[in-house]
Amino acid sequence: SLCLPGLCAALRPPAPRVRMTAGMTAASAPAAVVPNPASLVTGLAFTGGWVDVFVWQTYGCYANMMTGNLLRCLECLTALRWVDGAFFTALIASYVGGFGAFRVVDLSRRRRRTLSSVAPAVFALFALADLGLRLSNGSRWSILLLGVGSGVVNAASADSTGAVTCMVTGHLGRIARSLGD
């Protein structure tokens, strides 16, 4: 199953604030748990890599790594394999669309609780992709939903930690961010 619990855990909202009890001062209250950006990046990189390995081995494309998809797209177009070329073009566009959608939501919410507001949408995209892949008898077109979700996850990761893990994918993210602005 491609619906990864680690993805949901990485994007869940922060822990609720601690209630102050009688005699407790702000200095003696336990600190709220704040996610470590390095562990967030590590978790997202691991889950993204796991999904990419599965999707590559099963369908010959990537859900998260647009560099490989761009090269495959160009290979298909130069070989005049138009349907395959259209698929890879749509996959890249879905990733860029997801990245740009995160940026639009982030700007409209003025950077407040954006991660917790997009997490259910990302989970729904991955769940629908998983369902579509199971019901489609081997058709890879449901992977477009993974592309949208991966774009959102990578935008969230880049925004919250500043980490860009893939150069070409990072450049596509910058283009999507500019379109979202």
Secondary structure as UniProt FT lines:
FT   HELIX           5..11
FT   TURN            22..23
FT   TURN            26..28
FT   HELIX           37..59
FT   HELIX           66..78
FT   TURN            79..80
FT   HELIX           82..108
FT   TURN            109..111
FT   HELIX           114..135
FT   TURN            136..138
FT   TURN            141..142
FT   HELIX           143..161
FT   HELIX           167..180
//
